[in-house]
Amino acid sequence: MAFDSLGSSHSWAARTYPEVLETAEADGSILIVPVGSIEQHGHHLPVATDTLLVDAVANLGADRVEGDVPILVTPPVWTGYSPHHLSFGGTITTTFEGLLGLLESVSDSALENGFDAILLLNGHGGNIALVNGAVSTIGVAHPETEVLGLTYFQLAGSFIDDIRESDLGGMAHGGEFETSLMQYLYPDLVHEDRFEATAWETEYEHGPSDMFAGGPLASYRGFDEYSECGAIGAPELASAEKGEIIADLLGDELEAILRAVHRHTRGE
């Protein structure tokens, strides 16, 4: 599947400023800000994986509600909070305070156009706490706006066990989940001859053990303590067919959220 976010009718970047204002001022308007990262994803996936995937999911959701919901998607925030990946090379990270300030600034200026709701759509695990915090600080600054945050891959928790073939630990950083989506959306960027990953081992019973088994206990580790190659999981079990199914179901989940936000901001 070839994906081009600039070619979509809901691309902020491809609109003129009167068109942006027209959409923003419509009743129940929604703005999506995808937030990604630039960080190593092992030997088989590009460093922009998180940014590419969250941008695609954001536009997929907007596609589903086009014509019913006034909606725009900004260009993705392409860097995230990724100091734990620096040891491998290829990673560009902000500071925690820097990314929080950037999201606040982007939201402050974007909301000047009159949107009724803003959704920070996150695509990187290291951004989760930060994006949740940004929802609060932006919400305080804009009490008239519905401010929301969502990490897109957490939407898959309701259906992923019907698709996955890997055991616990196989859907992690560069594993079966991300590799399948990349094979479907950006097949030319996946190096299938370089699949290599380490099983996810946790020191704590209450710690995370899979992308969909987060665990209540947070701890900090440099990623080189988890994996020699930078990837965790089972990329060899990935396929474009799985990626298509996952993308379609993610679209269903995000569509339901966007329609609910639209109804709520219209007072329905």
C-alpha positions in Angstrom: 0.0 0.0 0.0 1.4 3.4 -1.0 0.7 6.1 1.6 0.9 9.8 1.0 -0.4 12.0 3.8 0.0 15.2 1.7 -2.4 13.8 -0.8 -5.3 13.6 1.6 -8.1 16.1 1.7 -7.6 16.5 5.5 -3.9 17.4 5.4 -3.2 20.7 7.2 0.0 21.1 5.2 -1.7 20.9 1.8 -4.5 23.4 2.6 -4.5 27.1 2.1 -5.0 29.2 5.2 -8.6 30.1 4.4 -9.3 26.4 4.0 -7.7 25.7 7.4 -9.9 28.4 9.0 -13.0 27.1 7.3 -12.5 23.6 8.7 -11.5 24.8 12.2 -14.5 27.1 12.5 -17.0 24.4 11.6 -19.1 23.0 14.4 -17.5 20.0 16.1 -14.1 20.4 14.4 -11.2 18.2 15.4 -7.4 18.6 14.9 -5.1 15.6 15.1 -1.4 16.1 15.9 0.6 12.9 15.3 3.6 12.6 17.6 6.3 10.2 16.7 10.1 9.6 17.1 13.3 9.1 15.3 15.1 6.2 16.9 16.7 2.9 16.0 14.4 0.0 15.3 16.9 -2.8 14.9 18.5 -3.8 11.6 15.3 -4.3 9.6 13.1 -1.2 10.2 13.9 2.5 9.5 14.6 5.0 12.3 11.4 6.9 11.4 9.1 3.9 12.0 7.1 5.4 14.9 6.6 8.7 13.0 5.6 6.9 9.8 3.1 4.7 11.5 1.4 7.3 13.7 1.1 9.6 10.7 -0.5 6.8 8.7 -2.9 5.8 11.5 -3.9 9.5 12.1 -4.8 9.9 8.4 -6.6 6.5 8.3 -8.8 7.6 11.1 -9.5 11.0 9.4 -10.3 9.1 6.1 -13.0 7.1 8.0 -14.9 10.2 9.1 -14.3 12.4 6.0 -17.5 14.2 5.0 -19.1 13.7 8.4 -16.6 15.4 10.7 -14.6 18.6 10.0 -11.1 17.4 10.6 -7.5 18.2 9.8 -4.2 16.3 10.5 -1.0 18.3 11.0 2.4 17.1 9.8 3.8 14.7 12.4 6.0 15.9 15.2 8.8 13.7 14.0 11.1 13.5 17.0 10.2 12.3 20.5 11.7 11.5 23.9 14.1 8.6 23.2 17.3 8.9 25.3 17.1 5.2 26.0 17.9 4.4 22.4 20.9 6.7 22.0 23.6 4.0 22.5 22.7 2.3 19.2 23.1 5.4 17.0 20.6 6.8 14.5 18.4 8.3 17.3 17.4 12.0 17.5 15.8 12.8 20.8 14.4 15.9 22.6 14.5 16.5 26.3 11.4 15.7 28.2 10.8 19.5 28.9 11.6 20.3 25.2 9.0 18.0 23.8 6.4 19.1 26.3 7.1 22.7 25.4 6.9 21.9 21.7 3.5 20.2 22.0 2.2 23.1 24.1 3.4 25.6 21.5 2.1 23.6 18.5 -1.3 23.3 20.3 -1.4 27.0 21.4 -0.9 28.2 17.8 -3.0 25.6 16.1 -6.0 26.3 18.4 -5.9 30.0 17.5 -7.7 28.9 14.3 -10.8 27.8 16.3 -10.8 24.0 16.5 -13.3 22.6 19.0 -11.1 19.6 19.9 -7.4 18.5 19.6 -6.1 15.0 19.7 -2.4 14.3 20.4 -2.0 10.9 18.7 1.1 9.3 20.0 3.1 6.5 18.3 6.1 6.0 20.6 6.1 4.2 24.0 8.7 6.7 25.4 6.2 9.5 24.8 3.2 8.1 26.7 3.7 9.8 30.0 4.7 13.0 28.4 1.7 13.1 26.0 -0.6 12.4 28.9 1.0 15.2 30.9 0.6 17.5 27.9 -3.1 16.8 27.8 -3.4 18.3 31.2 -1.2 21.4 30.6 -2.8 22.2 27.3 -6.3 21.6 28.8 -5.6 24.1 31.6 -4.5 26.6 29.0 -7.5 26.0 26.7 -10.5 25.2 28.9 -12.8 25.9 26.0 -11.3 23.1 23.9 -11.7 19.4 24.2 -8.0 18.2 24.7 -7.3 14.5 24.3 -4.3 12.2 24.1 -4.1 8.7 22.7 -1.3 6.2 22.0 -2.5 4.5 18.8 -1.1 1.0 19.4 -3.0 0.7 22.7 -6.1 0.6 20.6 -5.1 -2.9 19.4 -5.4 -4.4 22.9 -9.0 -5.4 22.2 -8.2 -7.5 19.1 -4.5 -8.3 18.8 -4.7 -11.7 20.4 -6.8 -12.9 17.5 -4.0 -11.9 15.1 -0.7 -12.4 16.7 1.3 -15.6 16.4 4.1 -14.6 18.7 4.2 -15.5 22.4 4.3 -12.8 25.1 7.2 -10.6 24.3 6.9 -11.0 20.5 5.1 -7.7 20.0 7.5 -5.2 21.2 10.1 -2.8 19.7 10.5 -3.8 16.0 8.6 -7.0 16.6 5.6 -8.7 14.9 3.2 -5.7 15.3 5.3 -2.8 14.0 7.0 -4.9 11.3 3.6 -6.1 10.0 2.3 -2.6 9.7 5.4 -1.4 8.0 5.3 -4.3 5.5 1.8 -3.3 4.6 2.2 0.5 4.6 5.9 1.0 3.6 7.1 -2.4 2.2 10.1 -0.8 0.5 11.5 0.3 3.8 11.5 -3.1 5.5 14.7 -5.2 5.2 13.2 -8.7 5.4 16.7 -10.3 5.0 17.9 -8.6 8.2 15.3 -9.9 10.7 16.9 -10.2 14.1 15.5 -9.6 17.6 15.9 -10.5 21.2 13.2 -11.9 23.4 11.9 -9.5 26.0 13.0 -10.5 29.5 11.9 -8.5 32.5 13.6 -8.4 35.9 10.4 -7.7 37.7 7.1 -9.7 37.9 5.1 -6.4 37.7 7.2 -4.9 34.8 6.3 -4.8 31.1 6.8 -7.9 29.1 5.1 -7.1 25.7 3.7 -4.1 23.9 0.3 -5.2 25.1 1.3 -6.4 28.6 2.7 -3.2 30.0 2.7 -4.0 33.7 2.2 -1.5 36.5 5.9 -1.0 37.4 7.9 1.6 35.5 11.7 1.5 35.4 14.4 3.1 33.3 16.8 1.0 31.1 19.0 1.9 28.2 17.8 -0.2 25.4 21.1 -1.9 25.0 20.4 -3.7 28.3 17.4 -5.4 26.6 18.8 -6.2 23.1 22.1 -6.5 21.3 20.6 -5.6 17.9 18.1 -2.9 19.1 14.9 -4.9 18.4 12.7 -6.9 20.7 10.1 -9.4 19.6 9.4 -11.7 16.7 9.7 -9.8 13.4 10.0 -13.1 11.5 6.3 -13.7 12.2 5.2 -10.5 10.7 3.4 -10.2 7.3 1.8 -7.5 5.2 -1.4 -9.4 5.4 -1.4 -9.1 9.2 -0.5 -5.4 8.8 -3.5 -4.8 6.6 -5.9 -6.4 9.1 -4.3 -4.5 12.0 -4.5 -1.2 10.1 -8.2 -1.8 9.3 -9.1 -2.6 12.9 -7.1 0.4 14.2 -9.1 2.5 11.8 -12.3 1.1 13.2 -11.2 2.0 16.8 -10.0 5.5 15.9 -13.1 6.2 13.9 -15.3 5.4 16.9 -13.3 7.8 19.0 -13.4 10.7 16.5 -17.2 10.3 16.0 -17.7 10.4 19.8 -15.6 13.5 20.1 -17.5 15.2 17.3 -20.8 14.4 18.9 -19.7 15.6 22.3 -18.3 18.9 21.0 -21.5 19.6 19.2 -23.4 19.0 22.4 -25.2 15.9 21.1 
